[in-house]
Amino acid sequence: MLRSLLRLGGSTSNDMATPTVSTFVNHVILLPILVAMSSGVLSALLSYEMAGRLDWRPITVCMTCDFLTVSADHLKDQEVAIGALGAAVTKRFTPLFYLARILLALNVPPLIMALYRSPLEVMLVTAIFTMPAFLWATPLDLGRIGAVLKRFILSKSDEEVEYDSLRSNKPLIIKRVPGLKAILDGIIRSCGIFFVVRSALQLPWQSAYHAPPWTIIETVVWSMVNRIGHCIMTDLRDYDEDKQAGVPTIPVLIGSPHKVRIVLTVVQAAVMMTFIRNPFIAGSSCFAIALVWILEKNSPKSYFRLSLCSQSIFIVMYAVMSPLKKLWPSLTDNTG
């Protein structure tokens, strides 16, 4: 669901290297809106699959959390990059900073209202799946964390827990773990949204409602593969820069953009064949495969947003076609 520092929209250090008004608006305002809409569409589909209705609470939680985490993360990056250019440049961007903070503030009340009207479980699930966003770029001293946990566990005993700072001189940064960015992105964007919706609806694991051709498990699996694929696509776009900088993305680890495209094609084809009875998932997989081979490193960065929308496009198609399909028999009966 939430992935502020997961660069789901594809923002990299290269994007932030030369701040301009257009890049600021794109990364801090437009991209978070697009990501929030994508989460809203998926959470709406899951709500309909589980209960046959659209529940505003999980949809609002997913959309506002996505906007807040993505926009806040990119705003922080822009502040650092712009601040390094001097006071004159910072002053020129001041109105945009105000606008970004206003948009962030506007998303807080609906989030609070949705959480207030939801069971406590929704807040706990949201916090769990939001945590990676806040810890993504934070250096983690595992030795110190272990010592704190042991001290907490043994707080009722007289045993002392020692902390060896010499063994903790290399903190762990999650985003530096090879491939972890894409995996966390896929989990949050699939399982995270599912658990938020389910906890809000308070339904049993086996829902009595059916929304053919969809099933919950295939929607979650499709979403996970789709988001991991999108994340790899954005890394593929920045393959040369990441390789030079030593960033351990999946394309860099594989060592060849062509091999990465083959792997993505095979995975998407497997999803398509597994869920072939669902034309919307099959169509989305075909669309994703086409993007894998059409988009190049020199393609405009905005074109890579199509990868982000490859799932939402087909969910919206289902939402439009479903009532038309129900209406069609009545129209044919009247004309007959």
C-alpha positions in Angstrom: 0.0 0.0 0.0 2.4 2.6 1.2 5.9 3.0 -0.1 7.2 6.5 0.3 10.8 5.7 0.1 10.4 2.8 -2.2 10.6 5.1 -5.3 7.5 3.5 -6.7 7.2 6.4 -9.0 10.8 5.9 -10.2 12.4 9.0 -8.5 16.1 8.5 -8.2 19.1 10.6 -7.3 19.4 11.5 -10.9 15.9 13.0 -11.0 16.8 15.1 -8.0 20.2 16.2 -9.3 19.0 19.3 -11.2 15.9 20.7 -9.5 13.5 22.7 -11.7 9.9 23.8 -11.3 8.7 21.0 -13.6 10.6 18.3 -11.7 9.4 19.7 -8.4 5.8 19.7 -9.5 6.1 16.3 -11.1 7.7 14.5 -8.1 6.1 16.3 -5.2 2.6 16.9 -6.5 1.6 15.0 -9.7 3.3 11.7 -9.0 1.9 11.3 -5.5 -1.6 12.1 -6.9 -1.1 9.4 -9.5 0.1 6.9 -7.0 -2.8 7.7 -4.6 -5.3 7.2 -7.4 -3.7 3.9 -8.3 -4.1 2.7 -4.7 -7.7 4.0 -4.6 -8.6 2.1 -7.7 -7.1 -1.2 -6.3 -8.6 -0.8 -2.9 -12.0 -0.1 -4.5 -11.8 -3.3 -6.5 -10.9 -5.3 -3.4 -13.7 -3.7 -1.4 -16.1 -4.7 -4.2 -14.7 -8.2 -4.4 -15.1 -8.8 -0.7 -18.4 -7.1 0.1 -20.0 -6.1 -3.2 -19.8 -2.4 -2.3 -17.3 0.4 -2.2 -16.3 1.2 1.4 -14.9 4.8 1.6 -12.8 4.1 4.7 -10.1 1.8 3.3 -10.1 3.7 0.0 -9.5 6.9 1.9 -6.8 5.4 4.1 -4.9 4.0 1.1 -5.1 7.1 -1.0 -4.2 9.6 1.7 -1.4 7.5 3.1 0.1 7.0 -0.3 0.0 10.7 -1.1 1.4 11.7 2.3 4.3 9.3 2.3 5.3 9.8 -1.4 4.9 13.5 -1.4 6.7 14.0 2.0 9.6 11.8 0.9 10.1 13.6 -2.5 9.6 17.0 -0.8 12.5 16.2 1.6 14.7 15.2 -1.4 13.8 18.4 -3.2 14.6 20.5 -0.1 18.0 19.0 0.2 18.8 19.4 -3.5 17.4 22.9 -3.8 19.0 24.0 -0.5 22.4 23.0 -1.8 22.0 25.6 -4.7 21.9 28.6 -2.4 19.5 31.0 -0.8 18.5 32.7 -4.1 17.3 29.5 -5.6 15.6 28.4 -2.4 13.7 31.6 -2.3 12.4 31.1 -5.9 11.0 27.7 -4.9 9.4 29.0 -1.6 5.8 29.2 -3.1 6.1 25.6 -4.3 7.2 24.5 -0.8 4.2 26.2 0.7 1.9 24.6 -1.9 3.3 21.1 -1.2 2.9 21.5 2.5 -0.7 22.7 2.1 -1.5 19.6 0.0 0.1 17.5 2.7 -2.0 19.1 5.4 -5.2 18.7 3.3 -4.7 14.9 3.3 -4.4 14.6 7.1 -8.1 15.3 8.1 -9.6 12.7 5.8 -7.0 10.2 6.9 -7.8 10.8 10.6 -11.6 10.7 9.9 -11.3 7.4 8.0 -9.1 5.8 10.8 -11.5 7.2 13.4 -14.5 5.6 11.7 -12.7 2.3 11.2 -11.9 -0.6 13.6 -8.6 -0.3 15.6 -7.2 -3.1 13.5 -7.1 -0.7 10.5 -4.8 1.7 12.3 -2.5 -1.2 13.3 -2.3 -2.6 9.8 -1.7 0.8 8.4 1.1 1.5 10.8 2.8 -1.9 10.0 2.8 -1.4 6.3 3.8 2.3 6.6 6.8 1.5 8.7 9.1 0.5 5.9 8.5 3.9 4.2 9.9 5.7 7.2 12.8 3.3 7.8 13.7 2.8 4.1 16.7 5.2 4.1 17.3 5.3 7.9 20.6 3.7 9.1 19.7 0.9 11.5 22.1 -0.1 14.1 21.1 -3.7 14.6 23.4 -4.1 17.6 21.8 -1.2 19.4 18.3 -2.4 18.4 19.0 -5.9 19.7 20.3 -4.5 23.0 17.2 -2.4 23.5 14.9 -5.4 22.8 16.9 -7.6 25.2 16.8 -4.9 27.8 13.0 -4.6 27.4 12.5 -8.4 27.6 14.7 -8.7 30.6 13.5 -5.6 32.3 12.0 -7.6 35.2 15.2 -9.4 35.9 18.5 -8.2 37.3 20.5 -9.3 34.3 22.4 -6.4 32.6 22.6 -6.1 28.8 25.8 -4.7 27.4 26.0 -2.9 24.1 29.2 -3.3 22.0 29.6 -0.2 19.9 32.6 -1.6 18.1 30.5 -4.4 16.6 27.9 -1.9 15.4 29.9 0.5 13.3 28.2 -0.5 10.0 24.5 0.4 10.3 22.0 -1.4 8.0 20.3 0.7 5.3 17.4 -1.3 3.9 17.4 0.3 0.5 21.0 -0.8 0.0 20.0 -4.5 0.3 20.0 -5.9 -3.2 16.5 -6.3 -4.7 14.7 -5.5 -1.4 13.2 -2.3 -2.8 11.2 -4.1 -5.5 10.1 -6.9 -3.1 8.9 -4.6 -0.4 7.1 -2.5 -3.0 5.2 -5.5 -4.3 4.2 -6.7 -0.8 3.0 -3.3 0.3 1.1 -2.6 -2.9 -0.7 -5.9 -2.7 -0.9 -7.5 0.7 -0.9 -4.1 2.4 -3.9 -2.8 0.6 -5.7 -6.2 1.0 -5.2 -6.2 4.8 -6.3 -2.6 5.1 -9.5 -3.3 3.2 -10.2 -6.6 5.0 -9.7 -5.1 8.4 -12.0 -2.2 7.6 -14.8 -4.4 6.3 -14.3 -6.9 9.2 -15.3 -9.8 7.0 -14.2 -13.5 7.4 -11.4 -14.8 5.2 -13.8 -16.7 3.0 -16.2 -14.0 1.8 -19.7 -15.1 0.6 -19.7 -12.5 -2.1 -18.4 -13.3 -5.6 -17.5 -10.8 -8.3 -16.6 -12.8 -11.4 -14.2 -12.9 -13.1 -12.2 -11.7 -10.1 -11.0 -13.7 -7.1 -9.2 -12.1 -4.1 -6.1 -14.3 -4.3 -5.5 -13.6 -8.0 -6.0 -9.9 -7.5 -3.4 -9.8 -4.7 -0.9 -11.9 -6.8 -1.5 -9.9 -9.9 -1.0 -6.6 -7.9 2.3 -7.9 -6.4 3.8 -9.0 -9.7 2.6 -5.8 -11.4 4.2 -3.5 -8.8 7.5 -5.4 -8.6 7.6 -5.3 -12.4 7.0 -1.5 -12.4 9.7 -1.0 -9.8 12.1 -3.0 -11.9 11.1 -1.0 -15.0 12.1 2.3 -13.3 15.4 0.7 -12.3 15.9 -0.5 -15.8 15.4 3.1 -17.0 18.3 4.2 -14.8 20.5 1.2 -15.4 23.6 3.0 -16.6 23.5 5.6 -13.7 22.8 3.0 -11.1 25.6 0.8 -12.4 28.1 3.6 -12.3 27.0 4.6 -8.8 27.0 1.0 -7.5 23.4 1.0 -6.6 22.4 -2.7 -6.2 19.1 -2.7 -8.2 17.8 -5.9 -9.7 18.8 -4.9 -13.3 22.3 -4.1 -12.1 22.6 -7.5 -10.3 21.4 -9.3 -13.4 23.9 -7.4 -15.5 22.0 -6.9 -18.7 18.9 -4.8 -19.7 18.1 -7.4 -22.3 18.1 -10.2 -19.8 15.9 -8.1 -17.5 13.4 -7.6 -20.2 13.3 -11.4 -20.9 12.7 -12.1 -17.2 9.9 -9.6 -17.0 8.3 -11.0 -20.1 8.4 -14.5 -18.8 6.9 -13.5 -15.4 4.1 -11.4 -16.9 3.4 -14.2 -19.4 3.2 -16.7 -16.5 0.7 -14.5 -14.8 -1.3 -14.1 -18.0 -1.5 -17.9 -18.5 -2.3 -18.6 -14.9 -5.3 -16.2 -14.8 -6.2 -16.5 -18.5 -9.9 -16.7 -17.7 -9.8 -13.1 -16.4 -9.5 -11.0 -19.6 -8.6 -7.9 -17.5 -5.6 -9.5 -15.9 -4.6 -11.0 -19.2 -4.9 -7.7 -21.0 -2.9 -5.9 -18.3 -0.1 -8.5 -18.6 0.0 -8.1 -22.4 0.1 -4.3 -21.9 3.0 -4.6 -19.4 4.9 -6.9 -21.7 4.5 -4.4 -24.5 5.9 -1.6 -22.3 8.9 -3.7 -21.3 10.0 -3.8 -25.0 8.8 -0.4 -26.1 10.2 1.8 -23.3 13.9 2.5 -23.5 16.4 4.4 -21.3 15.9 7.4 -23.7 12.2 7.3 -23.5 10.6 10.3 -21.7 10.3 9.6 -18.0 6.6 10.5 -18.1 6.0 7.4 -20.4 7.2 5.2 -17.6 4.1 6.3 -15.7 2.1 4.0 -18.0 3.8 1.1 -16.2 2.4 2.5 -12.9 -1.1 2.7 -14.4 -1.0 -0.6 -16.2 -3.2 -2.1 -13.5 -5.5 0.8 -12.9 -6.4 1.1 -16.6 -7.9 -2.4 -16.7 -9.7 -2.1 -13.4 -11.4 1.1 -14.6 -12.2 -0.8 -17.9 -13.9 -3.5 -15.7 -15.8 -0.8 -13.7 -17.1 0.7 -17.0 -17.9 -2.5 -18.8 -19.6 -4.3 -15.8 -22.8 -2.2 -15.7 -22.9 -2.1 -19.5 -22.8 -5.9 -19.5 -25.7 -6.0 -17.1 -27.7 -3.5 -19.1 -27.1 -5.2 -22.5 -29.6 -8.1 -21.9 -32.4 -5.7 -21.0 -31.7 -3.6 -24.1 -31.8 -6.6 -26.4 -35.1 -7.8 -24.8 -36.7 -4.4 -25.4 -35.6 -4.3 -29.0 -36.8 -7.8 -29.6 
